[in-house]
Amino acid sequence: MRKSQHKVAPINVSSCPQCGEAKLHHRACPSCGTYKDRTVIETEA
C-alpha cells in the first residue's frame, strides 16, 4: 500500500428527520429506528 492510501476520511454524520439525533448516512437511526420514513428497527419506547 502506498502512503497516500493511509489517509483517514472523516465520518459523514447527518441528523435524523424524525427525531433530530445524529446518524450515519444511508443507515437506520439508532435512536428511533427509522430509515427513509419507515420503521425498520423496533426500539424500546
N, C-alpha and C positions, 0 to 999 in steps of 0.2 A: 504494500500500500504506500502511496505517496503521502507526503506530509500535508498536501493540500486536501486530502480526504479526511484528515483528523479534525477538521473544523466542526464545532458543535453548533447546530442550528437552534435558535430559540423556539420554545414551545408556543404555538399559537393557541390562545385562550379567548373564548368569546363568552357572552352572557346568555343564559337560557331565556328565551322569550316568555316562558310560563312563570318561572319563579325568580329570575334575575340572578341566580347563582352562577359562578364561573364554571365553565365546562370546556372540554376539548372539542375541536371541530370534528364534525362527522361522527360523533359519539353520543350516546344517550346521556342525559343529565343524571349524575349520581344522586342529586338531591330529590328531584321529583319523578325521575324515571321516564321522561318523555323524549321523543325524537320525532321531528317533523310533525308536530301537533298530534301525535299518537302516543298512548301509554304503552311502553314496551317492557318496562320493568316494574313489578309490583313493589312498592315501598311501604314501610310502616307509617301510618298516619298518627 
